[in-house]
Amino acid sequence: MKRLFLIPLLSIVAFSFSCKKFIRQQEEKAVMNIIVNGYWHVDQYIRDGNDVTASFSGYLFKFESNGAVTGKNADNSVSESGTWAPDVDARTISSNFPSASEPVNLLNGVWKIKDSGSDFVLANLTDSVTHTSNILRLKK
């Protein structure tokens, strides 16, 4: 009798784990779709209390599902290539533009997402070397 009770119980436990995994995969897929569809611009960048948003004027960023990201200024005279990686569990996005100069290199690092929607992301980063606090708002 105990065996008959254990089989349905184990089935329920296994099913709940597979449901959680499926839900998690769907959440990750939805986040990826939001990020990779469309172009993003820097709506606000506060570096150690100073507004440097104007430095990003005219730049558009395109995130690809393969982890590539490209930033171009309005007249395409500057194009910077980099990589990005989301971590849904930690609510972070890592970005790296290895050969970029300012302002694009200011986007390098692991950004902690504080708020987001289908057309914006608000994140912050504390520079591990200079200990400066950076606030970034990207918008579609």
C-alpha positions in Angstrom: 0.0 0.0 0.0 2.9 2.4 0.8 4.4 1.8 -2.6 1.1 2.8 -4.3 1.1 6.0 -2.4 4.8 6.8 -3.2 4.4 6.5 -6.9 1.8 9.3 -7.3 3.7 11.4 -4.8 7.0 11.1 -6.7 5.2 11.8 -9.9 3.8 15.0 -8.5 7.2 16.1 -7.2 8.9 15.3 -10.6 6.1 17.2 -12.5 6.4 20.3 -10.3 10.2 20.5 -11.0 9.6 20.1 -14.7 6.9 22.8 -14.6 9.3 25.2 -12.7 12.0 24.5 -15.3 9.6 25.1 -18.2 8.3 28.4 -16.6 11.9 29.5 -16.0 12.8 28.8 -19.7 9.8 30.8 -20.8 10.8 33.7 -18.6 14.3 33.6 -20.0 12.9 33.5 -23.6 10.7 36.5 -22.9 13.6 38.5 -21.5 15.7 37.6 -24.5 13.0 38.6 -26.9 12.7 42.0 -25.3 16.4 42.6 -25.3 17.2 41.5 -28.9 14.2 43.1 -30.7 14.9 46.7 -31.5 17.6 49.3 -30.8 18.5 50.8 -27.5 19.9 54.2 -26.5 21.3 55.6 -23.3 18.5 57.6 -21.8 20.5 58.5 -18.7 24.0 57.8 -17.5 25.1 59.2 -14.1 28.8 58.6 -13.3 29.8 59.3 -9.7 27.0 61.9 -9.4 27.8 63.6 -12.7 25.4 63.4 -15.6 27.3 62.2 -18.7 24.3 61.2 -20.8 25.2 63.7 -23.5 28.3 61.8 -24.3 26.1 59.0 -25.6 24.1 61.3 -27.8 23.3 59.6 -31.1 24.5 56.1 -30.1 22.3 53.1 -30.8 22.9 49.7 -29.4 21.8 46.4 -31.0 21.9 43.2 -28.8 22.0 39.9 -30.6 20.8 36.5 -29.2 24.3 35.1 -29.8 25.8 37.4 -27.1 27.1 40.1 -29.5 26.3 43.8 -29.2 27.1 46.7 -31.5 27.0 50.3 -30.7 27.0 52.9 -33.4 26.8 56.7 -33.4 24.3 58.6 -35.5 26.5 59.1 -38.6 28.0 55.6 -38.3 31.5 57.1 -38.0 32.0 55.1 -34.8 31.0 51.5 -34.5 32.0 49.5 -31.4 31.6 45.7 -31.1 31.3 43.9 -27.8 29.6 41.1 -25.9 26.8 40.8 -23.4 25.3 38.2 -21.2 22.2 38.2 -19.1 21.9 36.4 -15.7 18.1 36.2 -15.0 18.6 34.7 -11.6 21.1 37.4 -10.4 19.2 40.1 -12.3 22.4 41.3 -14.0 23.7 42.0 -17.4 27.4 41.9 -18.2 28.7 43.9 -21.1 32.2 44.2 -22.5 33.4 46.4 -25.3 37.1 45.4 -25.3 38.5 48.0 -27.7 36.0 50.8 -27.1 37.0 54.3 -26.0 34.8 56.7 -24.1 31.9 56.8 -23.8 31.1 53.2 -24.9 33.8 51.7 -22.6 31.8 53.1 -19.6 29.3 50.4 -20.3 31.8 47.6 -19.5 31.0 45.6 -16.4 28.3 43.7 -14.5 25.2 45.9 -14.2 22.6 45.1 -11.5 19.1 45.6 -12.9 17.0 47.7 -10.5 13.9 48.1 -12.7 12.9 47.1 -16.2 10.0 47.0 -18.7 9.5 46.1 -22.3 11.1 49.4 -23.4 13.6 50.3 -20.7 16.2 49.0 -18.2 17.5 50.8 -15.2 20.7 49.4 -13.7 23.6 50.4 -11.6 27.3 49.4 -11.3 29.9 50.1 -8.7 33.3 50.2 -10.4 35.6 47.8 -8.6 38.7 49.9 -9.3 37.6 53.5 -8.8 34.6 52.6 -6.5 32.5 55.1 -8.5 28.8 54.5 -8.6 27.2 54.4 -12.1 23.5 54.6 -13.0 22.4 53.6 -16.4 19.0 53.8 -18.0 18.6 52.2 -21.5 15.5 52.9 -23.5 14.1 51.6 -26.8 
